[in-house]
Amino acid sequence: MKKKVLISTGGSGGHVLPAITIYNHLKNTHETLISTDIRGLAYLDKNYKVFIINTPKLNNYFLLPYSFLKIFFLTIKSFFLLKKNKISILISTGGYMSLPICLAAKILGIKIFLIEPNMVLGRANKFFLYFAKRLLCYSKELINLPKKFEHKQTIVMPLI
């Protein structure tokens, strides 16, 4: 039986395009699904099985209580999504959108692999490095990578 992989991606092309590349690489050997927010749907056609996790940004202090409440409920939704689909591996391209799905994966003990498609380690990926098996990135010179996590870093050729 094929392992089930969920690729979690934010809504920008810089996150979605590497996710599509990984999806196409894994689709013949794994049952592969994608989760994104509303913005990410613009890059995905009907050939992909997509779950929408529309996570709010955490940059509006006035709406912060609402945002945290929504993230809590999206984490519960993600928990049941991962459990129902029997996901065994989560690959996240980072971004704030990944918060609920990565939290749910951690709770369920699902293996988490992070991809940093930029030269600067993002806040979400930095937070989830504690729980991730590996961090895939394009350079050994990744900015903001704490020394204690350098052993998790794997350098790959650019995915797009």
C-alpha positions in Angstrom: 0.0 0.0 0.0 1.3 3.5 -0.9 2.1 5.9 1.8 -0.1 9.0 1.9 1.7 12.3 1.7 0.1 15.7 2.2 1.9 18.7 0.8 1.0 21.9 2.6 1.7 25.2 0.8 0.9 28.8 1.1 -0.8 30.9 -1.5 2.1 32.5 -3.3 3.7 31.2 -6.4 7.0 30.9 -4.5 5.4 28.3 -2.3 2.9 26.6 -4.6 5.3 26.0 -7.5 7.8 23.9 -5.4 4.8 22.1 -4.0 3.6 21.2 -7.5 7.1 20.0 -8.4 7.2 17.7 -5.3 3.7 16.5 -6.0 4.6 15.5 -9.6 7.7 13.8 -8.3 5.8 11.7 -5.7 2.5 11.0 -7.4 3.6 7.7 -8.9 5.1 6.3 -5.7 2.8 7.8 -3.0 -0.8 8.8 -2.7 -0.3 12.6 -2.8 -2.6 15.4 -1.7 -2.2 19.2 -1.4 -3.5 21.7 1.1 -3.4 25.4 0.4 -5.4 28.6 1.1 -7.7 30.4 -1.3 -4.8 32.2 -3.0 -3.1 28.9 -3.9 -6.0 27.7 -5.9 -5.0 30.1 -8.7 -2.0 27.9 -9.3 -3.7 24.5 -9.1 -6.0 22.9 -11.7 -8.5 20.0 -11.3 -5.7 17.3 -11.6 -4.8 17.9 -7.9 -6.8 16.7 -4.9 -6.8 19.9 -2.8 -7.9 20.7 0.7 -8.4 24.3 1.6 -7.0 25.5 4.9 -7.6 29.3 4.7 -5.4 30.4 7.6 -5.6 34.1 8.5 -2.4 36.3 8.7 -1.2 37.2 12.1 -0.2 40.8 11.3 -3.4 42.7 12.3 -3.2 43.3 16.0 -6.8 44.4 16.2 -8.0 41.0 14.7 -5.4 38.9 16.6 -7.9 37.2 19.1 -10.1 36.3 16.1 -7.1 35.0 14.2 -5.9 32.8 17.0 -9.5 31.4 17.5 -9.7 30.6 13.8 -6.2 28.9 13.8 -7.4 26.8 16.8 -10.5 25.6 14.8 -8.4 25.1 11.6 -6.0 23.0 13.7 -9.0 20.8 14.7 -10.2 20.6 11.1 -6.6 19.7 10.0 -6.4 17.0 12.7 -9.5 15.3 11.3 -8.4 15.8 7.7 -5.0 14.1 8.5 -6.6 11.3 10.5 -9.4 10.6 8.0 -7.0 10.5 5.0 -4.4 8.4 7.0 -1.6 10.8 6.1 1.8 9.4 7.1 4.1 12.3 5.9 3.5 16.0 5.8 5.7 18.2 3.5 5.3 21.9 4.2 6.7 24.7 2.1 6.2 27.1 5.0 4.2 30.2 5.4 1.6 31.2 8.0 -0.9 28.9 6.2 1.1 25.9 7.4 0.4 26.6 11.1 -2.8 24.6 11.7 -1.8 21.6 9.5 1.7 21.3 11.1 0.3 21.6 14.6 -2.2 18.8 13.8 0.6 16.7 12.3 2.7 17.1 15.4 -0.2 16.1 17.6 -0.8 13.0 15.5 2.9 12.1 15.4 3.1 12.4 11.6 6.5 12.9 10.1 7.0 16.5 9.1 9.5 17.6 6.4 10.0 21.3 5.7 11.0 23.1 2.5 12.4 26.5 2.6 12.0 28.0 -0.9 13.8 31.2 0.1 17.3 32.2 1.2 15.9 33.4 4.6 14.3 30.9 7.0 10.7 31.9 7.5 9.0 32.2 10.9 6.7 29.3 10.4 9.5 26.9 9.3 11.7 28.2 12.1 9.1 27.4 14.6 8.4 23.9 13.2 12.1 22.9 13.0 11.7 21.6 16.5 9.3 18.9 15.2 10.6 18.4 11.7 12.6 15.4 10.5 14.4 17.4 7.8 14.6 20.9 6.3 15.1 20.9 2.6 16.7 24.1 1.2 18.7 25.4 -1.7 21.8 26.7 0.1 24.0 25.9 3.1 24.0 29.7 3.7 20.4 29.8 4.8 19.8 33.0 6.8 18.3 32.7 10.3 18.9 29.0 10.6 19.8 28.3 14.3 23.0 26.3 14.7 21.3 23.7 16.8 19.2 22.7 13.7 21.9 22.6 11.1 21.9 18.8 11.3 18.4 18.8 9.9 19.4 20.8 6.8 19.5 19.0 3.5 20.6 20.9 0.4 18.7 20.2 -2.8 18.7 21.7 -6.2 16.1 24.4 -6.8 12.8 22.7 -7.4 11.6 25.1 -10.1 
